[in-house]
Amino acid sequence: MLHVDPILAATSAPPPFTVGTVLTETRLDSWLALGLVLAAGLYLYGVYRLRLRGDRWPIARTVFFIGPGLGGIALVTVSGLHAYDTALLSVHMIQHMVLSMVAPIFLALGAPMTLALRTLPVGPRKRLLAIVHSRVARVYSFPLVAFAIFVVNPFVLYFSDLYRFTLEHAWAHELVHAHFIMTGCVFFWPLLGLDPLPGRWPYPARALLMLLSVPFHTVLGLTIMQSTTLFGGDWYPSLNLGWSDPWDDQVVAGGILWAGGEFVSVTMLAVLVVQWVKQSEREARRVDRELDRQEARERAADAAAT
């Protein structure tokens, strides 16, 4: 059994989990909180710049990006939930779901890259386009590569000593949070995002890839629920939380991952279908307009001939 420093464990043990403690344990002094405020400020400034010159920017995109996008990240990292992410595996799984699946989806629907391209000066805009179309970006945004990263990462984290390491080192735990966000963005941006990305697949292929992601969350969640060993070794028992049993909490954590993963995947599949239908309608209107123009040219040519 792995040894846990009793002093470290004691300082990692929060008070009983209640709504009140979730509110009172909120912190605003982390680097992630600063990053969220900066991202929100830059996005809103871009929208302001567009409006100054008379251009429109869909309100829904701003709501998606600021609300469930950045707000979702803040909800599980800046709020009092952060005080329990190394004490309760179930809380960590909530963070996992929000940071890797929920927030990245709404960040993608906010189209921040498109906003940047429309507001940046010529020089920075060219550099951003160069990054987007670089070989590294093409590789990581390729759907199969993004899918492999998205699926493999949780298994590597939870079924190795890496997870225990993140519990013992706060900086590693924060790094995992950032990694969850980046992994989710890499996976969902090419599937659901509105930004211009190279090599984007057609909608049927995207829907198939989303369907294929569902079983992996089910398998991971059920494996955690049925595991005969505690994740993190003796870390959770060493906290001596009289108000929580590590074994019961691990079952809850697996259930959160299982049910949450299926719900998000099916919901996003529905979003993909809606986007697909809207694209088909736009294409049909474009074809109709082209046919109307062609018919008008033919009538004009006939009139000129007579």
DOVOLUM-282179 format. One line per 8 residues: their letters; for each residue x, y, z of N, C-alpha, C. Coordinates in steps of 0.02 Angstrom, whole numbers, padded with zeros to 5 digits. Example, Ala and Ser with C-alpha at 12.3 -4.5 7.8 and 13.67 -1.06 7.14 Angstrom:
as	00660,-00284,00390,00615,-00225,00390,00660,-00165,00390 | 00642,-00112,00354,00684,-00053,00357,00645,00002,00394 .
end
This chain:
mlhvdpil	00042,-00060,00000,00000,00000,00000,00044,00062,00000 | 00023,00113,-00039,00061,00175,-00043,00055,00214,00022 | 00108,00247,00041,00109,00286,00103,00087,00358,00089 | 00046,00385,00133,00022,00453,00126,00047,00494,00184 | 00075,00552,00171,00096,00597,00222,00035,00621,00262 | 00031,00607,00327,-00029,00626,00365,-00041,00701,00366 | 00012,00741,00365,00004,00813,00364,-00028,00836,00298 | -00002,00807,00243,-00030,00824,00177,-00102,00803,00173 .
aatsappp	-00118,00743,00198,-00187,00719,00196,-00233,00763,00237 | -00209,00784,00295,-00251,00826,00338,-00267,00893,00306 | -00217,00921,00273,-00228,00986,00241,-00271,00979,00178 | -00278,00917,00153,-00317,00906,00092,-00390,00889,00108 | -00406,00880,00173,-00473,00858,00192,-00518,00919,00205 | -00571,00927,00165,-00616,00984,00174,-00671,00968,00224 | -00711,01017,00243,-00768,01004,00287,-00822,00964,00251 | -00873,00940,00286,-00927,00902,00253,-00955,00938,00192 .
ftvgtvlt	-00971,00899,00142,-00994,00927,00078,-01066,00951,00085 | -01076,01016,00081,-01143,01046,00083,-01145,01104,00033 | -01206,01128,00021,-01214,01186,-00024,-01178,01246,00005 | -01183,01253,00070,-01151,01310,00103,-01076,01310,00095 | -01044,01252,00103,-00971,01249,00096,-00949,01259,00024 | -00991,01236,-00023,-00974,01247,-00093,-00972,01322,-00108 | -01016,01360,-00076,-01017,01432,-00086,-00960,01467,-00048 | -00948,01446,00013,-00897,01480,00054,-00826,01463,00034 .
etrldswl	-00816,01406,00001,-00748,01386,-00018,-00727,01413,-00086 | -00769,01456,-00115,-00753,01486,-00181,-00687,01525,-00177 | -00645,01518,-00228,-00582,01555,-00230,-00577,01592,-00296 | -00547,01650,-00294,-00538,01691,-00354,-00465,01709,-00366 | -00420,01673,-00333,-00349,01691,-00336,-00308,01641,-00376 | -00339,01597,-00414,-00302,01547,-00452,-00285,01574,-00521 | -00235,01543,-00553,-00216,01563,-00620,-00272,01549,-00669 | -00312,01497,-00655,-00367,01480,-00700,-00421,01534,-00697 .
alglvlaa	-00434,01561,-00638,-00484,01614,-00632,-00461,01675,-00672 | -00397,01691,-00668,-00370,01748,-00706,-00377,01735,-00781 | -00363,01673,-00802,-00369,01656,-00872,-00441,01661,-00897 | -00489,01642,-00856,-00560,01646,-00875,-00582,01718,-00882 | -00561,01761,-00835,-00578,01832,-00840,-00547,01863,-00902 | -00485,01846,-00917,-00450,01872,-00976,-00485,01849,-01040 | -00503,01785,-01044,-00536,01759,-01103,-00604,01793,-01114 | -00642,01801,-01060,-00707,01835,-01066,-00698,01907,-01088 .
glylygvy	-00648,01941,-01060,-00637,02011,-01078,-00617,02019,-01151 | -00573,01976,-01175,-00552,01979,-01245,-00610,01965,-01293 | -00651,01916,-01275,-00708,01899,-01318,-00758,01957,-01321 | -00775,01984,-01263,-00823,02040,-01262,-00795,02102,-01297 | -00729,02112,-01292,-00699,02169,-01326,-00703,02159,-01402 | -00694,02096,-01425,-00701,02082,-01496,-00772,02096,-01521 | -00822,02075,-01481,-00892,02089,-01499,-00904,02165,-01502 | -00876,02201,-01453,-00883,02274,-01451,-00853,02306,-01513 .
rlrlrgdr	-00794,02282,-01533,-00761,02309,-01593,-00804,02299,-01655 | -00835,02241,-01661,-00878,02228,-01718,-00937,02276,-01720 | -00967,02286,-01662,-01026,02330,-01660,-01008,02402,-01674 | -00947,02423,-01654,-00926,02491,-01668,-00924,02506,-01742 | -00905,02455,-01781,-00901,02467,-01854,-00965,02445,-01890 | -01017,02429,-01851,-01082,02414,-01880,-01094,02342,-01900 | -01049,02296,-01882,-01057,02225,-01898,-01096,02190,-01843 | -01133,02139,-01863,-01172,02099,-01816,-01132,02039,-01792 .
wpiartvf	-01146,02019,-01731,-01119,01957,-01704,-01175,01923,-01666 | -01192,01861,-01684,-01249,01827,-01653,-01245,01826,-01576 | -01298,01847,-01544,-01300,01848,-01471,-01291,01778,-01443 | -01319,01729,-01477,-01315,01660,-01452,-01242,01637,-01445 | -01199,01658,-01491,-01128,01639,-01486,-01096,01668,-01424 | -01111,01731,-01409,-01084,01762,-01349,-01109,01728,-01286 | -01174,01712,-01286,-01203,01677,-01228,-01171,01609,-01218 | -01163,01572,-01272,-01132,01505,-01267,-01061,01510,-01240 .
figpglgg	-01022,01556,-01266,-00951,01559,-01247,-00943,01583,-01175 | -00978,01636,-01156,-00970,01664,-01089,-01007,01623,-01037 | -01068,01599,-01054,-01110,01564,-01006,-01086,01493,-00991 | -01114,01443,-01026,-01093,01374,-01011,-01022,01358,-01032 | -00992,01399,-01075,-00922,01387,-01094,-00874,01406,-01038 | -00858,01470,-01032,-00814,01493,-00979,-00846,01486,-00910 | -00912,01497,-00907,-00947,01491,-00844,-00947,01419,-00818 | -00951,01371,-00863,-00948,01301,-00843,-00881,01283,-00812 .
ialvtvsg	-00828,01309,-00843,-00761,01297,-00815,-00755,01328,-00746 | -00780,01390,-00738,-00778,01424,-00674,-00818,01386,-00621 | -00874,01358,-00642,-00918,01324,-00595,-00884,01266,-00559 | -00840,01231,-00594,-00809,01171,-00564,-00737,01182,-00542 | -00709,01240,-00556,-00639,01251,-00537,-00629,01311,-00490 | -00671,01362,-00498,-00664,01422,-00458,-00712,01421,-00398 | -00770,01389,-00407,-00819,01384,-00353,-00792,01337,-00299 | -00831,01329,-00246,-00811,01287,-00190,-00802,01213,-00207 .
lhaydtal	-00824,01193,-00266,-00813,01123,-00286,-00739,01106,-00287 | -00697,01156,-00301,-00625,01141,-00306,-00597,01114,-00240 | -00630,01132,-00184,-00605,01110,-00118,-00615,01035,-00108 | -00657,01004,-00150,-00673,00933,-00142,-00645,00890,-00199 | -00609,00920,-00246,-00589,00881,-00304,-00533,00831,-00289 | -00498,00838,-00233,-00450,00787,-00213,-00474,00748,-00152 | -00535,00762,-00130,-00563,00726,-00073,-00619,00678,-00093 | -00653,00694,-00148,-00708,00653,-00172,-00697,00638,-00246 .
lsvhmiqh	-00692,00575,-00263,-00684,00555,-00333,-00744,00577,-00374 | -00803,00577,-00343,-00864,00596,-00378,-00861,00669,-00401 | -00833,00713,-00359,-00826,00783,-00378,-00776,00790,-00435 | -00722,00751,-00430,-00672,00752,-00484,-00704,00731,-00550 | -00749,00682,-00548,-00782,00659,-00610,-00829,00712,-00637 | -00860,00750,-00593,-00902,00806,-00617,-00857,00856,-00654 | -00800,00870,-00624,-00752,00915,-00658,-00731,00886,-00725 | -00716,00821,-00726,-00695,00787,-00787,-00748,00797,-00842 .
mvlsmvap	-00811,00785,-00825,-00864,00790,-00874,-00872,00862,-00900 | -00872,00910,-00855,-00883,00979,-00875,-00824,01006,-00915 | -00763,00992,-00891,-00704,01020,-00923,-00688,00988,-00990 | -00703,00923,-00998,-00684,00889,-01060,-00741,00881,-01109 | -00804,00888,-01086,-00860,00876,-01131,-00909,00935,-01136 | -00928,00964,-01080,-00980,01015,-01082,-00952,01083,-01103 | -00903,01108,-01065,-00876,01175,-01080,-00846,01180,-01151 | -00805,01132,-01173,-00776,01138,-01240,-00828,01142,-01296 .
iflalgap	-00884,01109,-01286,-00937,01112,-01337,-00962,01183,-01346 | -00975,01216,-01290,-01003,01284,-01294,-00949,01335,-01313 | -00887,01321,-01295,-00832,01364,-01319,-00828,01361,-01395 | -00836,01301,-01422,-00834,01292,-01494,-00893,01327,-01528 | -00953,01322,-01498,-01012,01355,-01526,-01007,01431,-01521 | -00962,01456,-01479,-00952,01528,-01475,-00910,01556,-01531 | -00878,01513,-01570,-00837,01533,-01628,-00787,01588,-01612 | -00745,01580,-01561,-00697,01633,-01544,-00645,01646,-01598 .
mtlalrtl	-00626,01594,-01636,-00576,01603,-01687,-00603,01647,-01744 | -00666,01636,-01761,-00698,01678,-01812,-00701,01750,-01789 | -00718,01759,-01726,-00721,01827,-01698,-00653,01860,-01701 | -00601,01823,-01684,-00533,01850,-01686,-00513,01869,-01757 | -00529,01827,-01805,-00511,01841,-01875,-00546,01902,-01902 | -00605,01917,-01876,-00644,01975,-01899,-00624,02039,-01864 | -00587,02035,-01809,-00570,02095,-01771,-00496,02110,-01767 | -00454,02060,-01777,-00382,02072,-01770,-00354,02113,-01829 .
pvgprkrl	-00301,02152,-01817,-00266,02186,-01872,-00237,02136,-01921 | -00214,02159,-01978,-00192,02115,-02032,-00135,02069,-02009 | -00085,02097,-01975,-00027,02057,-01954,-00046,01999,-01908 | -00077,02013,-01850,-00098,01959,-01806,-00146,01910,-01839 | -00189,01935,-01884,-00237,01891,-01917,-00200,01840,-01961 | -00148,01863,-01996,-00109,01818,-02038,-00073,01766,-01996 | -00047,01787,-01938,-00013,01739,-01894,-00061,01687,-01867 | -00122,01709,-01849,-00172,01662,-01824,-00191,01612,-01879 .
laivhsrv	-00200,01636,-01940,-00216,01591,-01995,-00159,01542,-02008 | -00097,01566,-02001,-00040,01522,-02011,-00040,01466,-01958 | -00058,01483,-01897,-00061,01432,-01844,-00117,01382,-01858 | -00175,01408,-01878,-00233,01364,-01892,-00217,01315,-01948 | -00181,01338,-01998,-00167,01295,-02056,-00097,01262,-02053 | -00066,01265,-01994,-00001,01234,-01987,-00008,01158,-01985 | 00048,01123,-01995,00047,01050,-01996,00026,01022,-01928 | 00051,01053,-01874,00033,01029,-01807,-00042,01035,-01795 .
arvysfpl	-00071,01092,-01814,-00143,01102,-01806,-00183,01052,-01848 | -00159,01039,-01908,-00193,00991,-01952,-00193,00920,-01922 | -00137,00902,-01892,-00132,00835,-01863,-00178,00828,-01802 | -00175,00877,-01756,-00214,00871,-01695,-00288,00882,-01706 | -00306,00921,-01757,-00377,00932,-01771,-00407,00879,-01817 | -00364,00834,-01843,-00391,00780,-01884,-00436,00737,-01840 | -00499,00725,-01859,-00547,00693,-01814,-00524,00627,-01783 | -00491,00584,-01822,-00470,00519,-01794,-00416,00528,-01740 .
vafaifvv	-00370,00575,-01751,-00319,00588,-01701,-00350,00618,-01639 | -00395,00667,-01647,-00429,00697,-01590,-00471,00645,-01553 | -00503,00601,-01590,-00543,00548,-01559,-00500,00501,-01516 | -00442,00483,-01543,-00397,00439,-01506,-00372,00472,-01441 | -00354,00535,-01445,-00331,00572,-01386,-00387,00576,-01334 | -00447,00591,-01358,-00505,00600,-01313,-00522,00536,-01277 | -00517,00479,-01312,-00538,00415,-01283,-00484,00385,-01239 | -00421,00389,-01261,-00367,00355,-01226,-00347,00391,-01161 .
npfvlyfs	-00350,00458,-01161,-00326,00496,-01104,-00355,00476,-01036 | -00421,00467,-01030,-00448,00448,-00964,-00422,00381,-00940 | -00413,00333,-00984,-00388,00267,-00964,-00316,00272,-00940 | -00276,00313,-00975,-00207,00323,-00954,-00204,00356,-00885 | -00247,00405,-00874,-00247,00442,-00811,-00268,00398,-00753 | -00325,00364,-00760,-00355,00330,-00702,-00326,00260,-00689 | -00296,00230,-00740,-00271,00162,-00730,-00195,00159,-00729 | -00166,00213,-00703,-00094,00216,-00693,-00080,00255,-00629 .
dlyrftle	-00017,00261,-00612,00001,00299,-00552,-00004,00374,-00562 | -00020,00394,-00623,-00025,00466,-00638,-00080,00499,-00596 | -00136,00465,-00588,-00191,00495,-00551,-00170,00508,-00478 | -00137,00459,-00448,-00113,00468,-00379,-00065,00527,-00375 | -00023,00534,-00425,00025,00590,-00426,-00012,00657,-00427 | -00067,00661,-00464,-00104,00725,-00468,-00138,00741,-00403 | -00155,00689,-00364,-00185,00701,-00298,-00135,00730,-00249 | -00072,00709,-00256,-00020,00730,-00208,00011,00797,-00226 .
hawahelv	00004,00820,-00288,00036,00881,-00311,-00016,00927,-00342 | -00027,00984,-00309,-00080,01030,-00331,-00067,01055,-00402 | -00004,01068,-00419,00011,01094,-00486,-00007,01043,-00540 | 00004,00978,-00524,-00013,00926,-00572,-00088,00920,-00580 | -00124,00930,-00525,-00197,00927,-00528,-00224,00984,-00570 | -00196,01044,-00562,-00217,01100,-00603,-00200,01088,-00677 | -00143,01057,-00689,-00123,01042,-00757,-00171,00993,-00790 | -00196,00945,-00751,-00245,00898,-00777,-00309,00934,-00797 .
hahfimtg	-00330,00984,-00758,-00389,01024,-00776,-00379,01057,-00843 | -00321,01088,-00852,-00307,01121,-00917,-00305,01069,-00973 | -00278,01011,-00958,-00274,00958,-01009,-00344,00933,-01028 | -00389,00927,-00980,-00458,00908,-00996,-00489,00957,-01044 | -00480,01022,-01031,-00509,01073,-01074,-00480,01069,-01144 | -00415,01063,-01150,-00383,01060,-01215,-00404,00998,-01254 | -00408,00941,-01219,-00428,00878,-01251,-00499,00884,-01278 | -00544,00913,-01237,-00613,00921,-01260,-00618,00968,-01319 .
cvffwpll	-00579,01022,-01318,-00581,01069,-01375,-00555,01036,-01438 | -00501,00998,-01432,-00472,00964,-01491,-00523,00916,-01522 | -00563,00883,-01479,-00611,00834,-01505,-00674,00868,-01533 | -00703,00915,-01494,-00768,00942,-01513,-00765,00999,-01563 | -00709,01035,-01565,-00705,01092,-01611,-00714,01072,-01684 | -00680,01019,-01708,-00690,00999,-01778,-00760,00969,-01790 | -00791,00943,-01737,-00856,00910,-01747,-00914,00960,-01745 | -00913,01005,-01696,-00970,01049,-01685,-00956,01123,-01695 .
gldplpgr	-00892,01141,-01694,-00874,01211,-01695,-00892,01246,-01761 | -00897,01312,-01756,-00915,01353,-01814,-00855,01387,-01845 | -00797,01380,-01814,-00736,01412,-01839,-00709,01376,-01901 | -00674,01412,-01945,-00645,01380,-02004,-00584,01338,-01985 | -00589,01273,-01994,-00534,01227,-01979,-00518,01186,-02040 | -00455,01169,-02051,-00435,01129,-02110,-00458,01057,-02102 | -00475,01026,-02158,-00489,00954,-02159,-00550,00933,-02121 | -00600,00977,-02117,-00661,00959,-02079,-00701,00907,-02116 .
wpyparal	-00724,00856,-02080,-00762,00801,-02110,-00834,00822,-02125 | -00868,00788,-02172,-00939,00800,-02184,-00980,00777,-02123 | -01041,00801,-02119,-01083,00787,-02060,-01096,00713,-02047 | -01109,00671,-02096,-01120,00600,-02080,-01060,00568,-02044 | -00999,00585,-02066,-00940,00557,-02034,-00932,00584,-01963 | -00948,00647,-01953,-00944,00676,-01886,-00993,00642,-01839 | -01054,00630,-01863,-01105,00597,-01822,-01083,00526,-01804 | -01052,00491,-01850,-01028,00424,-01837,-00974,00425,-01783 .
lmllsvpf	-00929,00473,-01786,-00876,00478,-01737,-00904,00493,-01668 | -00955,00535,-01665,-00987,00550,-01601,-01020,00488,-01572 | -01051,00448,-01615,-01082,00386,-01592,-01030,00337,-01564 | -00973,00335,-01596,-00920,00289,-01575,-00891,00308,-01507 | -00898,00371,-01487,-00871,00392,-01422,-00914,00370,-01363 | -00977,00354,-01376,-01023,00336,-01321,-01001,00274,-01283 | -00984,00217,-01317,-00966,00157,-01279,-00905,00165,-01234 | -00859,00208,-01252,-00799,00215,-01212,-00814,00245,-01143 .
htvlglti	-00859,00293,-01140,-00878,00320,-01075,-00917,00269,-01035 | -00957,00228,-01069,-00994,00176,-01034,-00946,00126,-01004 | -00897,00104,-01043,-00848,00055,-01019,-00808,00083,-00961 | -00785,00144,-00968,-00745,00174,-00915,-00786,00183,-00851 | -00847,00208,-00858,-00889,00217,-00800,-00905,00152,-00765 | -00924,00101,-00802,-00939,00036,-00772,-00877,00005,-00740 | -00820,00013,-00771,-00758,-00014,-00743,-00743,00018,-00676 | -00753,00083,-00671,-00741,00118,-00608,-00791,00094,-00555 .
mqsttlfg	-00854,00087,-00574,-00905,00065,-00527,-00892,-00005,-00500 | -00866,-00049,-00542,-00857,-00119,-00523,-00786,-00135,-00500 | -00743,-00084,-00496,-00674,-00097,-00476,-00669,-00122,-00405 | -00625,-00169,-00394,-00614,-00196,-00326,-00556,-00162,-00291 | -00527,-00111,-00323,-00474,-00071,-00291,-00493,00002,-00295 | -00470,00039,-00246,-00485,00110,-00245,-00438,00149,-00290 | -00465,00195,-00329,-00423,00239,-00369,-00386,00287,-00323 | -00322,00295,-00336,-00282,00337,-00292,-00252,00299,-00234 .
gdwypsln	-00259,00232,-00234,-00230,00193,-00179,-00263,00209,-00113 | -00223,00223,-00062,-00250,00237,00005,-00259,00312,00017 | -00258,00352,-00037,-00265,00424,-00028,-00331,00442,00005 | -00387,00419,-00024,-00452,00437,00002,-00465,00410,00072 | -00450,00346,00087,-00459,00323,00156,-00417,00362,00206 | -00357,00385,00186,-00313,00420,00232,-00341,00488,00253 | -00390,00515,00215,-00419,00579,00233,-00466,00573,00293 | -00489,00511,00306,-00532,00498,00365,-00593,00543,00365 .
lgwsdpwd	-00628,00545,00309,-00689,00585,00305,-00746,00545,00335 | -00768,00565,00394,-00822,00529,00426,-00888,00536,00390 | -00894,00585,00346,-00957,00597,00311,-00959,00567,00241 | -00906,00531,00221,-00904,00501,00154,-00865,00435,00156 | -00892,00384,00121,-00858,00320,00115,-00826,00317,00046 | -00760,00306,00042,-00725,00306,-00023,-00754,00256,-00073 | -00775,00197,-00049,-00801,00146,-00094,-00867,00168,-00124 | -00912,00194,-00082,-00976,00218,-00107,-00966,00277,-00155 .
dqvvaggi	-00920,00321,-00138,-00907,00379,-00180,-00879,00359,-00248 | -00839,00306,-00249,-00812,00282,-00312,-00866,00255,-00358 | -00916,00222,-00328,-00972,00197,-00368,-01011,00256,-00397 | -01022,00307,-00356,-01056,00367,-00381,-01016,00399,-00437 | -00950,00402,-00429,-00907,00433,-00480,-00913,00396,-00547 | -00912,00329,-00545,-00920,00291,-00606,-00987,00303,-00638 | -01040,00308,-00597,-01107,00321,-00624,-01111,00389,-00657 | -01078,00438,-00628,-01078,00506,-00657,-01045,00504,-00726 .
lwaggefv	-00989,00469,-00731,-00953,00465,-00795,-00994,00427,-00846 | -01025,00373,-00826,-01065,00331,-00871,-01126,00370,-00896 | -01168,00393,-00850,-01230,00426,-00870,-01216,00494,-00903 | -01169,00531,-00874,-01153,00596,-00903,-01124,00591,-00972 | -01080,00543,-00983,-01050,00534,-01049,-01101,00518,-01102 | -01148,00473,-01085,-01200,00454,-01133,-01246,00513,-01148 | -01265,00549,-01095,-01311,00605,-01104,-01280,00659,-01149 | -01218,00677,-01135,-01185,00730,-01174,-01175,00707,-01246 .
svtmlavl	-01154,00644,-01256,-01141,00620,-01324,-01205,00618,-01365 | -01260,00594,-01336,-01323,00591,-01372,-01349,00662,-01387 | -01342,00707,-01338,-01364,00776,-01349,-01324,00808,-01405 | -01258,00797,-01405,-01217,00826,-01457,-01230,00795,-01525 | -01250,00732,-01526,-01269,00700,-01588,-01330,00736,-01617 | -01377,00754,-01572,-01436,00791,-01594,-01417,00860,-01621 | -01369,00893,-01589,-01345,00958,-01613,-01314,00951,-01683 | -01276,00898,-01692,-01246,00885,-01758,-01299,00876,-01812 .
vvqwvkqs	-01352,00839,-01795,-01406,00828,-01843,-01439,00894,-01861 | -01450,00937,-01811,-01481,01002,-01823,-01436,01044,-01869 | -01370,01044,-01855,-01324,01081,-01897,-01324,01053,-01968 | -01328,00988,-01973,-01329,00955,-02039,-01391,00977,-02078 | -01449,00977,-02045,-01511,00997,-02079,-01508,01069,-02101 | -01481,01113,-02057,-01476,01184,-02075,-01429,01195,-02134 | -01374,01157,-02135,-01328,01163,-02192,-01361,01140,-02256 | -01400,01086,-02252,-01436,01062,-02311,-01486,01113,-02336 .
erearrvd	-01520,01147,-02289,-01568,01198,-02309,-01533,01257,-02341 | -01475,01278,-02312,-01438,01333,-02343,-01414,01314,-02413 | -01391,01252,-02421,-01368,01230,-02486,-01425,01228,-02536 | -01484,01206,-02513,-01543,01204,-02557,-01562,01275,-02579 | -01560,01323,-02532,-01576,01392,-02550,-01525,01420,-02599 | -01461,01402,-02589,-01409,01426,-02635,-01421,01399,-02705 | -01438,01335,-02710,-01451,01305,-02775,-01512,01337,-02807 | -01564,01350,-02767,-01624,01383,-02794,-01608,01452,-02822 .
reldrqea	-01567,01490,-02784,-01549,01557,-02809,-01509,01553,-02873 | -01464,01504,-02878,-01425,01496,-02938,-01469,01477,-02997 | -01518,01432,-02985,-01564,01413,-03039,-01606,01472,-03061 | -01626,01514,-03011,-01666,01573,-03029,-01625,01621,-03071 | -01562,01631,-03053,-01519,01675,-03092,-01508,01647,-03162 | -01498,01582,-03166,-01487,01551,-03232,-01550,01558,-03275 | -01608,01550,-03245,-01671,01557,-03282,-01680,01628,-03305 | -01662,01676,-03262,-01669,01747,-03281,-01622,01763,-03339 .
reraadaa	-01561,01736,-03338,-01514,01749,-03393,-01540,01720,-03459 | -01571,01661,-03454,-01598,01629,-03514,-01656,01670,-03543 | -01699,01697,-03498,-01755,01738,-03522,-01729,01802,-03555 | -01677,01830,-03522,-01649,01892,-03551,-01618,01878,-03619 | -01585,01821,-03626,-01554,01804,-03690,-01607,01792,-03743 | -01663,01760,-03724,-01718,01748,-03772,-01749,01814,-03793 | -01757,01859,-03743,-01787,01924,-03760,-01743,01964,-03808 | -01677,01961,-03796,-01630,01996,-03839,-01629,01968,-03909 .
at	-01638,01901,-03914,-01637,01869,-03978,-01697,01885,-04021 | -01754,01899,-03987,-01815,01916,-04024,-01820,01991,-04036 .
end
